[in-house]
């Protein structure tokens, strides 16, 4: 009798879930057609176009499934439960993120030499066009490289040091700046975020220190800065992949030169130009994407007038450069920054390379090993 009652209760609960969850999903639908999920750091799927063509190609049903999945009631809580269950049963890779010792790390399994060679060829072709320019290449390691000892010995992870050496051997006249030994030497310091794929501002400072020496400048010392703790609640891109609340949120620091600088930042977002008197966009401290408080979100082109004496720098970069750039303002009178991920019409529509003394390529190892955007240099 009891077993029969239990079965009835179980069936009733299951039926209730099947009815209640879809109802609650539609009751709580966001008003905007493509809302942005701050925790997942992405725009949710839009409702698909309804037509005979989409129906025949099954795009309609697939689109509806994606749309409904992105809006399912309590979706983030369900994701947290699912990921937590997977961790309990011993799964170590959650959406490409490995967590150990209160630290999330993006898993990178290695590089394809043929693929990387095409990227390096674009850099070499660019440098050959401008032989009178001093050119440098900085390949930033990710936390996986710095904390590789946290991975199991059998883990199929790649060596970013080997990739850097491959790049060095295949660059013609561009000088490689190797910051990996310095980063590993300071592994016990707070140089990589726990919940984000970027280096911290101190990690960027250590890389800057090596880069300044390589480029012939005397680096600024730590006592040249006032350090501001801008936030202690940063949860970044790796958290967005796991929604794992067990890892300690990150601290975000701004390094301000003690001597006043007359900074002028001009931003070209592809639609309009705007000018600011600071490199920091503090409004982003109030949202999840706090890292965008460093020079703002990714845009095609930035131009910085520093108020300092010195040569002009052209930088090709990914987002690792954002908290790195402020340190360079002590050495260059002008810093122009191009993000080839945001440019589809050639770099010459934004800059004339002849106007610069120095060119710096700054990419993290994963971005450079997996992206093709740098090949747009061939469009110049």
N, C-alpha and C positions, 0 to 999 in steps of 0.2 A: 504493500500500500504506500509506504513512504517513498520507495523508489519511483512509483508512478507519479506521486506528487512532485518529486524532484524533477522528473522529466517534463511535467507540465509547466513547472516554474521556469525551467531552462528554456523551453520552447517559447514561452510567453516573453521572457526577457529578450531572447534573440529576435523575436518578431517585433518587439517594441523598439529595439535598436535599429532594425531595418526600416521602421517607419519614422521614428523620431529624428534620427540623424539627417536623413534627406530633408525632412520638413524644416529642421533647425537651420540647415544649410541655406535653404531658400529664404527663410525669414531673416537671416543675418547677412545676406548678400551685400557687399559694399556697393555704394551708389555709382562709383566711377567704373567704366568698362574695363580698364586695365590698371588696377590698383598696384601700388608698389609695396612689396613685403620688406620691411626694414630688417627683420631678423634674418631673412634669407638673402637680402641684398639683391633682389631681382624684381622685375615686373612680372606679375602673374599673367597667365594665358588669357587671351581675349576670346569671346564667343566667336566661333567660326562663321564664315559666310555660308548661308543656306542657299544652295542652288542645285540644279540637276547634275552639273558637272562635279561638284564636291561630293554629292551623294554617290555617284557612280565610282569615284576614285577612293571611296571610303574615308576621304579627308574630313567629311562632316562628322562621322561618328568618333573618329580619333580626336578631332578638335573639341567635341563636346566632352569626351572623357578627360582631356587635359584641362579644360575649363572647369569642370566639376571637381576634379582632383585638387586643383589649386584653391578651391573655395570651400572644401569640405569642412563642416562644422568641427571646430576643435582640432584643425589639421596639424598645427604646430605641436600641440600636446600629444597627438597620435605619433608624430614623427619622433618626439623625444622618447616616448615609451618604446617604440620600435628600435631605435638606436640603442637605448639603454638595455633592452633585452638582448640585442646582438652582442653588446659588450659583455654581458653576464655569461653568455654561452661561449665566450672566448674569441669572438671575432675582433681582430685588431685593426682592420681597414674599414672605416666608416666613411663612405663617399670620398675615398682617396685621402683620408686624414688618419694618421696614427697618433694616438695619445699615450704619453708616458711621462711620469714624474711631473704631473701638473703642467703639461705642455702639449699643445697640438702641433703636428708637423705635417706639411704637405708631402705626400709620398711621390717620389720621382724615381723611375726605374732605369734611367740612363738616357743616352743620346744616340742618335743615328748619324754617323760620320758623314754620310752622303747628304743628308738633310742640312746638317750644320755647315757643310762646305758651301752650299748654295748661299746661305746667309753671309758667310765670310767673304765669298766672292763679291757680293754686292758692296760690302765694306771696302774691299780692296779696289774695286772699280771706282768707287767714290774717291778714295785717297789718291788714286792715280790721276784723277782729273785736277786735283789741287795739290801738287807736290810741294808747294811752298808753305803749306799749313802744318803746324804741329798737331798730330792726331793721337789720341789715346783711347784705349778700350778698357772699361772696368766691368768685369763680370762678377756680380754680387752673389755670394752663396746664400742659399736658403737655410732655414733652421735644420733641415735634414742633414746637411753637410756638417754644420757646426756641432750637432748633437747625435751624430751617427752611432755613437756608442750606446744610445738608448734603444736602438733597434735590435731585435734578435739576430744572432749571427747568421741565421738562415734567411733573413729577410732579403728579398730580391730588389735591393736599392742600388742606384748608380752612384758613381764617384764624380762629383762636380769638380774636384781637383784635376781628375783626368781630362774632363771636358775642357777646363781652362787651358791645360797644357796643349791639347789638340788645337784650340783656337790660337794660342801663342805661336805654334809651329806653322800655322797656315795663314797668319796675317803677314802681309808684305812689309809695309812701312809704318803701320799703326802700332804704337807701343802698348803692350799689355800691362795693366796695373793689377797686380795680384794681391788682394786683400785677405785671402783665405787664411794664411798663417796668422795674421793679426787677429782675425775673428775667432779662430780656434784657441788662440792664446788667452782670449778674454771670454771663453765660453761660460765661465762661472759668473760673469757679470751680466747685467740685464741688457743684452744686445739684440735679442730677437723677441718679438711679441709672443705671448703664450697662446693667443687665440686668433692671430692674424698672420698672414704670410710675409709681411714686411719686416725689415729690421727696425729696431727702435731708434730714437734720435741719437742715443749714445752709440749704437751700432753704426749708424750713418756717420757719426763724428769720427769713429776709429777708421772707417774707410776713407773719409775725407783727409785725415791726417796722412795716410799713406799716399793718397792721390796728390795732395799738395806738394809733398816732397818729390814725387815722380815728375811733376810738372815744373819743378824748379822754384816753388814758393816756400816761404817759411810758414808752417802751419800755425794757426791760432791755438793757443793753449786753453785748457779747460777754465783756468782762472780769468780768461778774457770774456767769459759769459756769465750772465745771470740766468739761472735755470728755473723755469716756471713749470710747476706741475699743473698742466692744463686740465687733465681729467684722470680719474682713477677708476672709470667704469667703462673702458673701451672693450667691446667684444667685436672682433673683426671677421674677416672673410672665412677663416677656418671654423669659427663658431657657427657661421651661417650654414656651413655644410653639415654640421653635426648637431647643433642646438644642444650642446652638452654644457649644462650649467655647473658641472662639478669643477671645471677648470677656472682658476682665479682670473677675474677680469684684469685687463691691462692698464698700466699707467702710461699716460702720454705727456711728453715733455716738450716744451719750447726752449730753445737756446737763444737768448737775446745777447747781442754784443753789448758790452758795457759802454762803449763809445757810441754816440748817436750816429745813425746812418739815415741819409735822405733817400729812402727807397721809393721807387716808382715802378709799379707792376702793371703792365698792359696785357690783357687777356683777349685772345681771339678765339671765340668758341665755335667758329665756323659760320656764325650769323651776324655777329656784331663785335665791336671793340669796346672794352670797358677798362678804366684805369683805377688803380687802388694805390694807397700809400702804405700798404703792409703786405707781407708775404703770408699772413695767417688769416684764415676765414673762420672766425670764432663761432659763427652761427652753426657750423657743423658739429661743434661740441655738444649741441643740444639734440642731435639725432644719432642714429646708430653708426652711420658712416663718418666717424670722427676723423679718420685718416685724411679725408678730403679737406680738413682744416689746414693742411700744409699746401699752400699755393692753390687750393681749390680742386675741383674734380678734374678728370682727364679732359683736356681740350687739345685742339691741333697745335696751338702756338701760344707761347708766353714770351714776353720781353721784359727784362728787368734792368732798369737803370739804377746803379748801386750808390752813386755819389762818391765812389772810390776812384782813385787813379789806377790805371792798369790796362791791360789788353782787353780785347773783346772775345767772348767765348760763344761758340755754337754747340749746343748739346742735343743729341738724339737719345731718347730715353723711354723707359717705362715708369711706372709709379714709384719704384724704389728711389727715384731721383727727388721726389717731392720734399722729403725731410733732409735731403743731402744738399740741395741748392742753397739754402741760407748760409751755409758755411763758406761757399765760394764767393759770396759778395764782398769778402775782405780782399780779394785778389783781382777781380775783374771789374772794369768800369761798366760793362754791359754783358748780360747773359741772355741769349735767346735760346728758347727751348722748343724742340719739335717732337711731337708724339706721332710717329708714323702709323700707329693704329687708328688714328683719327683723320688721317690725310689720304685722300684718294686722287688728288690732282697734281702730285709732284711737289717736292720741297722748294723748287725755285719759284713757286707762286707765293712763298712766304718770306724767303731770305735770299740774299746774294752771298754766297760763301766767301767771295773775295773781300767782304767787309769784316771778316773775323781773322784773328791771329791763331786761335786754338780751336780744335774740335774734340769733343769728348762724347764717346758712346758709353752709356751706362744702362745696363740691363741685368736683371737677375737671371740666374742660370736656367730656370724652368721656362721663363718667357722666351729667352733667346733660342732654346733648344726645341721649342714647340711651335713658335710663331713664324710667319712668313713676312710680316710687315716690313722688316728691314730691307727686304728685296725691292721695296718701292723706291729705294735710292736709285735704282736703275731707270726710273721714270724722269730723273732730273734732266 
